[in-house]
Amino acid sequence: MKNNKFKRIGVGVAFSPSLRANLFEAARLALAFDCSLVLIHVGNEEKAKIKTLNGFLASFKKNGLKYELIFLAGAPVDAVISAVMNNEIDLIVLGALKKESFFKYYLGSIARQITRKASCSVMLLTSSSIKDLPYNHIVVNGLEDPKTKETIKDAFYFGSRLKSSKITIVEEVDQNEININVDDDESLRKSTIIRDRLRRREKQRVKKLIGRVPPKNLENMSVKSQPIFGKRGYSIGHYAQVVGADLLVMNSPSKSSFWDRIFPHDIEYILSDLPTNVLIIR
């Protein structure tokens, strides 16, 4: 296959009202990345289910889509995680509500639990569509972290394959780095100088990261660097929502515990209130 990044895409199949739209989104991704699609359903294998799934994907099959169906028994989260590992899936696509209820979120919805535990990249669809809607604007985190280099490269890869027109790299700068109480003209001047210095530092750092992106993935792409000050995770999620981004790309989370959800940070802010479709790179 031409694509050496994503060779097999999995999609979680639940027979819900959004099934068709989620399948269409996953099928379009598989065709765009020139890879196979694996449909994962936790439940009994039934002829009616197979007929429904084959019917939804008939037009994509005519366009060259290669896919297979997997039916599994057991607890949904464990079954999907196992399927991802056993079938060498590089990206799992899951439908997800933008915001879970307090109880569901802290207990852990299926999509969010899989996101925290999956060994592969995860794409959470909050606004899947039967129509082929473009991913015009992608927002990607540019925070200073060892994972960020690959995340940015993959965001541009996605953008190139999906014919996106704009990528914004957001560097979230911790407000504590300023550490000045502004209460007069002099403290305001110092705060402004520090902010400008931090912005220049971040722009230079991100410029180096962009320099590592293959030139072919930069073609026909408008690239913007945007430093913002605030809490990591919360700030970029709010930014993606305000600018109407079609996709938010984030580093994978560190191992998360129940207490991380009670006292959220970084990716947990995103998972608690998804601002748009979210891609988490591993």
C-alpha positions in Angstrom: 0.0 0.0 0.0 1.1 3.6 -0.7 0.3 4.8 2.8 3.0 3.8 5.3 1.5 5.6 8.3 -2.0 4.1 8.5 -2.3 0.7 6.9 -5.5 -0.5 8.7 -8.3 1.7 10.1 -10.8 0.3 12.6 -14.2 1.7 13.2 -16.4 0.9 16.2 -19.8 -0.3 15.0 -22.8 0.3 17.3 -26.2 0.1 15.7 -27.2 3.6 16.7 -28.8 6.5 14.7 -25.3 7.7 13.8 -24.1 4.4 12.4 -24.3 5.2 8.7 -22.6 8.6 9.1 -19.8 7.1 11.2 -19.2 4.4 8.6 -19.2 6.9 5.8 -16.6 9.0 7.6 -14.4 6.0 8.3 -14.8 4.7 4.7 -13.8 8.0 3.3 -10.7 8.1 5.5 -9.7 4.6 4.4 -10.0 5.5 0.8 -8.1 8.8 1.3 -5.3 7.0 3.1 -5.3 4.0 0.7 -5.8 1.5 3.5 -8.2 -1.2 4.6 -11.1 -0.8 7.0 -12.0 -3.1 9.8 -15.6 -2.9 11.2 -15.6 -3.9 14.9 -18.9 -4.8 16.5 -19.3 -6.1 20.0 -22.3 -8.3 19.7 -23.8 -11.4 18.0 -23.1 -12.0 14.4 -26.4 -11.8 12.6 -27.3 -11.9 8.9 -29.4 -8.8 9.2 -26.5 -6.8 10.7 -24.1 -8.0 7.9 -26.7 -7.1 5.3 -27.1 -3.6 6.8 -23.3 -3.0 7.0 -22.7 -4.3 3.5 -25.5 -2.1 2.1 -24.1 1.0 3.7 -20.7 0.4 2.2 -21.7 -0.8 -1.2 -20.9 2.5 -3.0 -17.5 2.7 -1.3 -16.7 -0.9 -2.3 -17.3 0.1 -5.9 -14.7 2.8 -5.4 -12.1 0.3 -4.2 -12.7 0.1 -0.5 -11.4 -3.1 1.1 -13.1 -3.9 4.4 -13.8 -6.8 6.8 -16.3 -7.4 9.6 -15.4 -8.5 13.1 -18.0 -9.6 15.6 -16.8 -10.0 19.2 -18.3 -11.0 22.6 -17.5 -9.5 26.0 -17.2 -6.1 27.6 -17.2 -3.4 24.8 -14.0 -1.5 25.9 -11.9 -4.7 26.5 -13.2 -6.3 23.3 -12.3 -3.2 21.1 -8.9 -2.8 22.7 -8.2 -6.5 22.1 -9.4 -6.2 18.5 -7.1 -3.2 17.9 -4.1 -5.2 19.1 -4.9 -8.5 17.4 -5.7 -6.9 14.0 -2.7 -4.4 13.9 -5.0 -1.4 13.6 -3.2 1.9 13.4 -6.3 4.2 13.8 -9.6 3.5 15.5 -12.6 5.7 14.6 -15.3 6.1 17.2 -18.5 8.1 17.4 -18.7 10.2 20.5 -21.1 12.7 22.1 -19.6 16.2 22.4 -20.4 16.3 26.1 -21.2 13.4 28.4 -23.3 13.7 31.5 -21.4 14.2 34.7 -22.1 10.6 35.7 -21.1 9.1 32.4 -18.0 11.1 32.0 -16.5 10.4 35.4 -17.5 6.7 35.2 -16.1 6.7 31.7 -18.0 6.4 28.5 -17.0 3.6 26.1 -15.4 6.0 23.5 -13.5 7.9 26.2 -12.3 4.7 27.9 -11.0 3.3 24.6 -9.3 6.7 23.9 -7.4 6.4 27.2 -6.4 2.8 26.8 -6.0 2.2 23.0 -2.5 1.4 21.7 -3.2 3.1 18.4 -4.3 6.6 17.3 -7.9 7.5 18.0 -10.4 9.7 16.1 -13.5 10.8 17.9 -16.3 11.9 15.7 -18.7 14.4 17.2 -20.2 15.6 14.0 -20.0 12.7 11.5 -21.8 13.2 8.2 -23.2 11.1 5.4 -22.2 14.0 3.0 -18.5 14.4 2.2 -17.8 17.6 4.2 -14.3 19.0 4.0 -11.8 19.2 6.8 -10.8 22.7 5.8 -9.3 23.9 9.1 -7.2 21.7 11.3 -5.9 22.8 14.7 -3.0 20.9 16.2 -1.2 21.3 19.6 2.3 22.6 19.4 3.2 22.3 23.1 6.7 21.6 24.2 6.7 17.8 24.5 8.6 14.9 23.0 5.5 13.6 21.3 4.7 16.9 19.5 7.1 16.5 16.6 5.3 13.4 15.3 1.8 14.8 16.1 2.5 17.8 13.9 3.9 15.7 11.1 0.8 13.4 11.3 -1.5 16.5 11.4 0.0 17.7 8.1 -0.2 14.2 6.7 -3.9 14.1 7.5 -4.4 17.6 6.1 -2.6 16.7 2.9 -4.7 13.5 2.3 -7.9 15.2 3.2 -7.1 18.3 1.1 -7.3 20.7 4.0 -6.6 24.3 3.3 -5.4 25.5 6.6 -3.5 24.2 9.7 -3.1 26.3 12.9 -0.4 25.1 15.3 -1.4 26.3 18.8 1.3 26.6 21.5 -0.3 26.8 24.9 1.9 28.9 27.2 1.3 28.4 30.9 0.1 31.7 32.5 2.5 31.0 35.4 5.5 31.7 33.0 4.5 35.4 33.2 4.2 35.4 37.0 3.6 39.1 37.3 0.7 40.8 39.0 -0.4 43.7 36.8 -1.4 46.5 39.1 0.4 49.6 37.6 2.0 50.8 34.3 5.4 49.4 35.1 4.1 45.9 35.8 1.9 46.1 32.7 5.0 46.9 30.6 7.0 44.0 32.1 4.1 41.6 31.5 3.8 42.8 27.9 7.6 42.3 27.3 7.5 38.8 28.8 4.5 37.9 26.6 6.2 39.2 23.5 9.4 37.3 24.4 7.4 34.1 25.0 5.6 34.5 21.7 8.8 34.9 19.7 10.3 31.9 21.5 7.3 29.7 20.7 7.2 30.8 17.1 10.9 29.9 16.6 10.3 26.5 18.2 7.3 25.7 16.0 9.1 26.9 12.9 11.7 24.2 13.5 8.9 21.6 13.9 7.3 22.6 10.7 10.7 22.3 9.0 10.6 18.6 9.7 7.3 18.1 7.8 7.7 16.6 4.3 7.4 19.4 1.7 4.7 17.5 -0.2 2.4 17.7 2.9 2.8 21.5 3.0 1.6 22.0 -0.6 -1.5 24.2 -0.9 -1.6 24.6 2.8 -1.9 27.9 4.8 0.1 27.5 8.0 -0.4 29.6 11.1 1.3 29.6 14.5 -0.8 30.8 17.4 0.6 31.2 20.9 -2.2 31.3 23.6 -1.9 31.8 27.3 -3.9 29.6 29.7 -4.5 26.0 31.0 -3.2 23.3 28.7 -6.0 21.3 27.1 -8.7 23.7 28.1 -7.2 26.7 26.1 -6.7 24.8 22.8 -10.1 23.2 23.0 -11.7 26.6 23.5 -9.7 28.0 20.6 -10.7 25.2 18.3 -14.3 25.8 19.1 -14.1 29.6 18.6 -12.4 29.4 15.2 -14.8 26.6 14.0 -12.0 24.1 13.4 -13.1 20.9 11.6 -10.5 18.7 13.4 -8.4 19.1 16.6 -5.2 17.0 16.6 -3.6 16.3 20.0 -0.8 14.3 21.6 -1.8 11.0 23.2 -2.5 11.3 26.9 -0.2 10.0 29.6 -1.7 7.1 31.6 -4.9 8.5 33.2 -6.6 7.6 36.5 -10.0 8.3 38.0 -8.5 11.2 39.9 -7.3 12.8 36.7 -10.9 13.1 35.7 -11.9 14.6 39.0 -9.1 17.1 38.7 -8.7 17.4 34.9 -5.6 18.5 33.0 -4.4 18.5 29.4 -6.3 15.9 27.4 -8.9 15.4 30.1 -10.2 18.9 29.4 -10.7 17.9 25.8 -12.4 14.6 26.6 -14.8 16.2 29.1 -16.2 18.6 26.4 -15.2 17.7 22.9 -15.0 21.0 20.9 -15.1 19.3 17.4 -13.9 16.1 15.8 -10.7 15.1 17.7 -7.7 13.1 16.5 -5.3 11.8 19.2 -2.0 10.6 17.8 0.0 7.7 19.2 
